[in-house]
């Protein structure tokens, strides 16, 4: 269990680093080919290409995270945290991972603004 938490913590940092750099190629190795994203603000499920384009077109070099929680249940894990680019304007995300023969892969993500 501790090794899962360590690995998922590292994957979460890689996920955030991809957004800091605005580079899908940093994120792609940890994503499931069937990954889906739910926009918590609009309720829309984005097509994969829209998500890829968003990552590549909008680097967020100052993005920070806190309140990280990692929950592992068998071959499923949920990673959540509060994120922010500007202090006082927060979002929360939830990323769902599945353990596969090649390691943990993110299968779903959702992000929504906090009041």
Secondary structure, DSSP 8 states (H G I E B T S, - for coil): -HHHHHHHHHHHHHHHHHHHHT-HHHHGGGEEEEEEEEETTT--EE-HHHHHHHHHH---TT-EEEEEEEEEETTEEEEEEEEEEETTEEEEEEEEEEEETTEEEEEEEEEEE--
